[in-house]
């Protein structure tokens, strides 16, 4: 990214951070993904019970390896050999975690978080349960408003994640959402399949518990 584009991007990030803080969330900016771990290590204490949501961003920043090697009670949903019952137990136990790490599908410049889930263990934990929620978010997920957030999920995040997760959905096979019109932001019926990952839509705005949600915005593209 050249200096002119970075200048504009950082202005948008600054605006977003100020509005996240106004919504009672902590917000941080780091320039590179390599800067994420030093900050995360300051936000988590040794010995804590830590859980994670499904997130490519956490892998890209080395967070999963950090948790596996660290002195934490890590509820590792990615551990090899887990059964579906094991994974479900981890999802439920995650609600009692000291810290829950994930990303966000989109963050608006108004300081809102927009997240869409299928199983909805991630959105549920964002809303309630873990004492602290840390989100690692690439600058590519910053949008102007909720309309742009919806568009981002339907045209970028959901199709890419369905390909990654091998979900047999329309968007995985066609590269676009069958139930969404980008022209008028109209969500209609469609994609009625158990493989669907867009089941629950959550907007997090002003928070009652100050600083429970912490958003780390990274000056690089991360995840979907």
JOCOR-V152808 format. One record per helix or strand of 2 or more residues. SS is the DSSP state (@ for helix, = for strand). FROM is the first residue (numbers start at 1). TO is the last residue. Records with the same first field share a line. If there is no record, write none. Layout:
# JOCOR-V152808
SS=FROM-TO / FROM-TO
This chain:
# JOCOR-V152808
@=3-22 / 33-43 / 56-60 / 63-69 / 84-96 / 121-127 / 139-141 / 146-165 / 170-174
==26-30 / 49-52 / 73-75 / 99-102 / 106-108 / 113-117 / 132-138 / 142-143 / 180-181 / 186-187 / 200-204 / 213-218
